[in-house]
Amino acid sequence: AQPESDQSDLLGVLDDTPPAAENDAAAPETGSLEAALAAHEAEVDALIKDAARYASALKAWKKACHLGRLADRQKASDQAVRLATALPTLTGAAQWTFDAGAWLRSDAWRTEIADALRALGLKAIKDPSGALLCPPLPLVAEPERGRLRAGRQTFSMLRPTAVASEIRRVRERVAGARMQEFLEALYAATRYLRGTSDLRAAFREIYNVFSLTPGWKKENTELDFGQMVYALAGSGLQTTKDGKRFELQTPSGRVKSRDIFGVYGEDGRLHQYYAIRFF
């Protein structure tokens, strides 16, 4: 019998109420990062338009001086003074009170990015591990570094729509280009473990062999590895470069749960992998 797996969709609870301000300082904001950035971007757009009008008046003023058109000089200088007085102070506009750390520590980042991914027609699944899965890529938050990570790819950008676009690009690249290389690495590890007698090895054994390389395990979590196996299953590859066929095996019988690599697929179901056999 296959081991039981928790396929529940963990929906975190986000408190959108900002904390009370202290000493007249702006209180840290939480809630929707996409909405906060959209509002802030609109403020910057308004500043750019005001600055463009002010710069245009200054250029007209300079041209009038250069040509000696005194009437135009007066008109342009008056307009420049008027626009300068009306310009908002950058100190106020530059304030940013959104608490990105709290956002990354909550479930809000998964909810917002999942919505952005679905808007692009991509699957997005909340994994019990805390990751957001966009098969075959796991997206995880690193609040202490203020960033997100998908496999080896890190994102200093946090705006959900921008992350979703980048995830689509990375996903398309990973899904195709690295599968043959990954298959060859699995084959080499299996031969290292079994020689030439029985070319079958558990993925846990192979993962442990890969982890012998300094730094490899840090850059390739078990979730990353499982996603790559899932991607291999759907890649259409049939043989290694030297013609060895392979079979991905699911768990059966008395198998330890820690030796199973589970991945949520495009269909939203949990796919489990236990071993690979070459023949």
C-alpha positions as CSV (number, residue, x, y, z in Angstrom):
1,A,0.0,0.0,0.0
2,Q,1.2,3.4,-0.8
3,P,2.0,5.7,2.2
4,E,-0.5,8.4,2.9
5,S,0.3,12.0,1.9
6,D,-1.1,15.3,3.0
7,Q,-2.5,16.9,-0.1
8,S,-4.3,19.7,1.8
9,D,-4.1,23.2,0.4
10,L,-2.8,25.3,3.2
11,L,-4.4,28.7,3.2
12,G,-2.7,31.0,5.6
13,V,-4.6,33.8,7.4
14,L,-3.4,37.3,6.8
15,D,-4.2,40.2,9.0
16,D,-4.5,43.2,6.8
17,T,-4.8,45.6,9.8
18,P,-1.7,47.8,10.0
19,P,-0.1,48.3,13.4
20,A,-0.7,51.5,15.3
21,A,1.7,54.4,14.5
22,E,4.1,55.5,17.2
23,N,5.6,59.0,17.7
24,D,3.8,60.2,14.5
25,A,6.0,57.8,12.4
26,A,4.4,56.0,9.5
27,A,3.2,52.6,10.6
28,P,4.5,49.5,8.6
29,E,2.0,48.5,6.0
30,T,0.9,44.9,5.3
31,G,-1.7,43.5,2.9
32,S,-1.3,43.4,-0.9
33,L,2.2,44.1,-2.2
34,E,0.9,44.3,-5.8
35,A,-1.7,47.0,-4.8
36,A,0.9,48.9,-2.7
37,L,3.4,49.0,-5.5
38,A,0.8,49.9,-8.1
39,A,-0.2,52.9,-6.0
40,H,3.4,53.9,-5.4
41,E,4.2,53.6,-9.1
42,A,1.2,55.9,-9.9
43,E,2.7,58.5,-7.5
44,V,6.0,58.3,-9.3
45,D,4.3,58.6,-12.7
46,A,2.6,61.8,-11.5
47,L,6.0,63.1,-10.3
48,I,7.6,62.4,-13.7
49,K,4.8,64.3,-15.5
50,D,5.1,67.3,-13.2
51,A,8.9,67.2,-13.5
52,A,8.6,67.1,-17.3
53,R,6.4,70.2,-17.4
54,Y,8.8,72.0,-15.1
55,A,11.8,71.0,-17.3
56,S,9.9,72.2,-20.4
57,A,9.3,75.6,-18.8
58,L,13.0,75.8,-17.8
59,K,14.1,75.0,-21.4
60,A,11.8,77.7,-22.8
61,W,13.2,80.1,-20.3
62,K,16.8,79.3,-21.4
63,K,15.9,79.6,-25.1
64,A,14.3,83.0,-24.5
65,C,17.5,84.2,-22.8
66,H,19.6,82.8,-25.6
67,L,17.6,84.6,-28.3
68,G,16.9,87.7,-26.3
69,R,13.1,87.4,-26.5
70,L,12.3,89.3,-23.3
71,A,8.5,88.8,-23.5
72,D,9.0,85.0,-23.8
73,R,11.5,85.1,-21.0
74,Q,9.0,86.6,-18.6
75,K,6.3,84.2,-19.6
76,A,8.6,81.1,-19.3
77,S,10.1,82.2,-16.0
78,D,6.6,82.9,-14.5
79,Q,5.5,79.4,-15.6
80,A,8.6,77.8,-14.2
81,V,8.1,79.5,-10.8
82,R,4.5,78.5,-10.7
83,L,5.3,74.9,-11.6
84,A,8.1,74.7,-9.0
85,T,5.8,76.0,-6.3
86,A,3.2,73.3,-7.2
87,L,5.7,70.4,-7.3
88,P,5.1,68.0,-4.4
89,T,8.0,67.4,-2.0
90,L,10.0,64.3,-2.7
91,T,10.3,63.5,1.0
92,G,6.6,62.8,1.3
93,A,6.3,60.9,-2.0
94,A,9.4,58.8,-1.3
95,Q,8.0,57.3,1.9
96,W,7.6,53.5,1.7
97,T,5.9,51.9,4.7
98,F,5.0,48.4,3.3
99,D,6.5,45.6,5.5
100,A,7.9,43.3,2.8
101,G,9.4,41.0,5.5
102,A,6.1,40.4,7.1
103,W,4.6,39.8,3.7
104,L,7.2,37.1,2.9
105,R,6.7,35.5,6.3
106,S,2.9,35.3,5.9
107,D,0.9,33.3,3.3
108,A,0.1,36.5,1.4
109,W,3.0,36.2,-1.0
110,R,1.8,32.8,-2.1
111,T,-1.8,34.0,-2.6
112,E,-0.8,37.1,-4.6
113,I,1.8,35.3,-6.8
114,A,-0.5,32.4,-7.4
115,D,-3.2,34.8,-8.7
116,A,-0.6,36.4,-11.0
117,L,0.6,33.0,-12.3
118,R,-3.0,31.9,-13.0
119,A,-3.6,35.1,-14.9
120,L,-0.8,34.0,-17.2
121,G,-2.4,30.6,-17.6
122,L,0.0,28.8,-15.3
123,K,-0.8,26.3,-12.6
124,A,-0.1,27.4,-9.0
125,I,-0.4,25.1,-6.1
126,K,0.2,25.8,-2.4
127,D,2.4,23.0,-1.1
128,P,2.3,21.9,2.6
129,S,6.0,22.6,2.8
130,G,5.3,26.3,2.4
131,A,6.4,26.5,-1.2
132,L,4.3,27.7,-4.1
133,L,4.5,25.1,-6.9
134,C,4.4,26.1,-10.6
135,P,5.2,22.7,-12.0
136,P,8.0,21.8,-12.4
137,L,9.3,24.7,-10.3
138,P,9.0,25.3,-6.5
139,L,8.9,28.9,-5.5
140,V,10.0,29.6,-1.9
141,A,10.3,32.7,0.2
142,E,13.5,33.8,2.0
143,P,12.3,36.6,4.3
144,E,15.7,37.0,6.0
145,R,17.2,37.9,2.6
146,G,14.2,39.8,1.3
147,R,13.8,37.6,-1.8
148,L,12.2,34.6,-3.5
149,R,13.8,31.5,-5.0
150,A,12.8,29.0,-7.7
151,G,15.3,26.2,-7.8
152,R,18.7,27.9,-8.4
153,Q,17.1,31.1,-9.6
154,T,16.7,33.9,-7.0
155,F,14.4,36.9,-7.4
156,S,15.2,40.2,-5.7
157,M,12.1,41.5,-7.5
158,L,9.0,40.9,-5.4
159,R,6.1,42.4,-7.3
160,P,3.7,39.5,-8.0
161,T,3.1,40.3,-11.6
162,A,6.8,40.7,-12.3
163,V,7.6,37.5,-10.5
164,A,5.0,35.6,-12.4
165,S,6.4,36.7,-15.7
166,E,9.9,35.7,-14.7
167,I,8.7,32.4,-13.4
168,R,7.1,31.7,-16.8
169,R,10.4,32.4,-18.5
170,V,12.5,30.3,-16.1
171,R,9.9,27.5,-16.2
172,E,10.0,27.3,-19.9
173,R,13.8,27.2,-19.9
174,V,14.1,24.5,-17.2
175,A,11.4,22.3,-18.6
176,G,13.3,21.6,-21.8
177,A,17.0,22.4,-21.8
178,R,18.2,20.6,-18.7
179,M,16.3,17.3,-18.9
180,Q,18.9,15.3,-20.9
181,E,21.7,16.6,-18.7
182,F,19.7,15.5,-15.6
183,L,19.0,12.1,-17.1
184,E,22.7,11.5,-17.7
185,A,23.5,12.5,-14.1
186,L,20.9,10.0,-12.8
187,Y,22.4,7.3,-15.0
188,A,25.9,8.0,-13.8
189,A,24.8,8.0,-10.2
190,T,23.0,4.6,-10.7
191,R,26.1,3.1,-12.2
192,Y,28.2,4.5,-9.3
193,L,25.8,2.8,-6.8
194,R,25.2,-0.5,-8.7
195,G,28.0,-1.0,-11.1
196,T,26.7,-2.8,-14.2
197,S,24.8,-5.6,-12.6
198,D,21.4,-4.1,-11.6
199,L,20.9,-0.6,-12.9
200,R,18.1,0.3,-10.5
201,A,18.5,2.9,-7.6
202,A,16.2,4.7,-5.3
203,F,16.0,8.4,-5.7
204,R,16.9,8.9,-2.1
205,E,20.2,7.1,-2.8
206,I,20.9,9.1,-5.9
207,Y,20.1,12.4,-4.0
208,N,22.6,11.4,-1.3
209,V,25.2,10.7,-4.0
210,F,24.6,14.1,-5.6
211,S,24.8,15.7,-2.2
212,L,28.4,14.5,-1.8
213,T,29.4,17.4,-4.1
214,P,30.2,20.4,-1.9
215,G,27.5,23.0,-2.0
216,W,25.1,20.9,-4.2
217,K,22.6,20.1,-1.5
218,K,22.4,23.8,-0.4
219,E,21.4,24.8,-4.0
220,N,19.2,21.8,-4.7
221,T,16.7,21.0,-2.0
222,E,14.7,17.7,-2.0
223,L,11.8,19.7,-3.4
224,D,13.9,20.9,-6.3
225,F,15.1,17.4,-7.0
226,G,11.5,16.0,-6.9
227,Q,10.4,18.7,-9.3
228,M,13.2,17.8,-11.7
229,V,12.1,14.1,-11.6
230,Y,8.6,15.2,-12.4
231,A,9.8,17.3,-15.3
232,L,11.8,14.3,-16.6
233,A,8.6,12.2,-16.5
234,G,6.8,14.6,-18.8
235,S,9.8,15.6,-21.0
236,G,9.3,12.9,-23.6
237,L,12.9,11.7,-23.3
238,Q,13.2,8.0,-23.8
239,T,16.9,7.1,-23.6
240,T,20.3,8.2,-22.4
241,K,22.9,9.4,-24.9
242,D,24.3,5.9,-25.2
243,G,20.8,4.3,-25.8
244,K,19.8,3.1,-22.3
245,R,16.1,3.2,-21.7
246,F,14.7,4.1,-18.3
247,E,11.6,3.6,-16.1
248,L,10.5,5.9,-13.2
249,Q,9.1,3.7,-10.4
250,T,6.4,4.7,-7.9
251,P,6.5,3.5,-4.3
252,S,4.9,0.1,-3.4
253,G,5.1,-2.2,-0.4
254,R,6.8,-1.2,2.8
255,V,8.6,2.0,1.8
256,K,9.7,4.8,4.2
257,S,7.9,8.0,3.5
258,R,11.3,9.9,3.6
259,D,12.4,7.9,0.6
260,I,9.6,9.1,-1.5
261,F,9.8,12.3,-3.6
262,G,6.3,13.8,-4.0
263,V,5.4,16.5,-6.5
264,Y,2.2,18.2,-7.3
265,G,1.7,18.1,-11.0
266,E,-0.1,20.2,-13.6
267,D,-3.3,18.2,-12.8
268,G,-3.2,19.3,-9.2
269,R,-2.6,15.7,-8.0
270,L,0.4,14.5,-6.0
271,H,2.8,12.4,-8.0
272,Q,5.2,10.1,-6.1
273,Y,8.5,8.8,-7.3
274,Y,10.7,6.2,-5.6
275,A,13.3,4.8,-7.9
276,I,14.7,4.7,-11.5
277,R,15.6,1.7,-13.5
278,F,17.8,1.6,-16.6
279,F,17.7,-1.2,-19.1
